[in-house]
Amino acid sequence: MLIGPFDRRKRRHRCDSCTRSHLKCSGDTPCTTCVKRHQPCHYLVAAQKKPAILVDQGRQQTVDTYSVQKAHRLVFTSKMVKLPPRSDPALLYFSYYHAFLQNNKFSSLETPQEDAGQLMRHGDPEAFLRDAMLSLGALQASKLSAVQKSKRAHYQSALESYTRAIAGLRHALSRPGRNNEPHLRAGILWTTLLLGLFELMNDATGDGWLQHLVHGTAQALIAGSPSACISGSCSRFFTESKIFEVCRAILFNQPSFLAEDGWMALSASLRSSSTTWNKSQKALDSLLDIVVLCSSLRVRAAELVESLQSSASSLNATEQAQAISLEGFALRSRLRHWASACHTSPVFRDSSTRQDSAESAPESESQLLAATFFSATSIYLSGVFDYELCYWQSLDLPTSTLGEDEIQQHVTFILALSQRVLAETRISPLLLLFPLRVASARARQKEQKEQIMRLLGRVGSSFAVAGAIVADVKNLWSRNVAVEVC
């Protein structure tokens, strides 16, 4: 009688959280430990040991002979990328990589992967950028594969490429002066971004993404200074990666280097000098500057409230509070000025002139994303003050808060526009996590909450990190219900 993997016993594995914590796992979905901890429970497919696949570069197509134009002939569906039979693994994964980027726009750049491809061919002797691209393509292939055996094989290849990319990147960074060469610095930057994307697709906690973004991408940009991003491939990389840093700052209520004067000036310079961006793309980029300033204000306001909670009010604290209050009004004014200057659609106007009309809805991809971010930022800025309103009232200071009716209008817009982004555009679903998280904090109706969960589920089908947002939202709603009962 055959035993082991050939019999009908169900094989059990520990979930990712229990594995990292070295805890016993029940094997359920979700497991009992994750339920007790109120955290998402995610199982990774166990990697099977098998020899690495070697590609014969003399007879088969590789990254040096693979044309980016071939990716445009791929038929991309929700299930798979259709390729000619018997394609070699490298070509297969590069195809999935290009198809992934084509269907996940993060900025106004149409073909950012061309920069990465050029860098890989001319400045990556250790091939860590190539491995990062392959890891992303293999992971996408695993997600879209309908055959379990192929899914496991692709996932194993993804982990192997990811491991090689990490090792190569560390080796490159350990060599003195290496990242001072412009093309090599750009290769390192692109690798950290792609590895961060891998974590967003694979890790439900978001911890891996933060490590790559905060300690990788951000530190590499800071080391190069704004002057290194004025032109060339580093300039295009900054444009592509900026929205990731903005979303990180706003989702985690953390400060960002982008709020510093030098980086603000760089963004303004790139917008004014660009000959390829249209008006709506420039409007979205200028809105991101306001978003990151709101995040920095939130950090300062939270630190002030914490100090007021721990000690009595002082003259210094009062002066800080006055400065934060004034900056809140200044940012509210900038938001409204941005809406008037950049868009004529009533969806961007003040509540007194706004109309609910299908004719007023934004049409382009940049306009749709900007409209969604505008409503989310409007609510977020109000939350800087109205969550601790008693402290601001105790100091007798006015605040730039919104009324409940206007907040609910913004929530309605966020949900409607997010639905359109998913249905009508190639914008990455990942970019909806910020507006959906903001909307969830203000959702009052059962229908709103159900729609938020459906939209987050759509995001989660491509990016596992949505699981962390879902768990956070559910925890928030359960606390709100407990407070209402009390």
URQUIMO-V297427 format. One line per field, one symbol per residue. phi: phi as a letter, one per 20 degrees, with the letter a starting at -180 (. if undefined). burial: + if it has 9 or more other C-alpha atoms within 8 Angstrom, else -. Layout:
# URQUIMO-V297427
phi->???
burial->???
This chain:
# URQUIMO-V297427
phi->.fcnfeeeffedcfffffffeldfdfnfcfffffffelcfdcdefffefbffedefffddfcffdeefffffefeecfdaeecffmffgffgffffffffffdcfdbffecffffffffffdbcfemffgfffffffffffffefedfffgfffffffffffffffffffffffegmffefgfffffffffffffffgfffddfenffffffffedgffffffemgffdfbmfffffgffegfffffffffdlcfcffffgfffffgfffffefddeefffffffffgffgffffffffffffffffffebffcfffffffffffffffffffffffgffeebefgfeefffdfcecffeffdffffffffffffffffgfffgdffcffffffeldfceedfffffffffffgffffffgfedcdffggfefffffffffdfdeffffffffffffffffdcffgfffgffffffffffffffff
burial->-------------++++++-----+-+--++++++----+++------------------+++--+----+--+-+---++------+-+++++++++++++++++-++--+--+++-+++-++--++++++++++++++++-++----+++++++++++++-++++++--++----++---++++++++++++++++++++++++-+++++++++++++++-+-+-+++--+++++++++-+-+++++++-++++-++---++-+++-++-----+--+++++++++++++++++++++++-++--+--------++-+++-++-+++-++-+++-+++-+-++++++----+-----+++--+++++++++++++++++++++--+---++---+-+++----+++-++-+++-++++++---++++-+++++++++++++----++-+++-++++++-++++++++++-+-+++---------
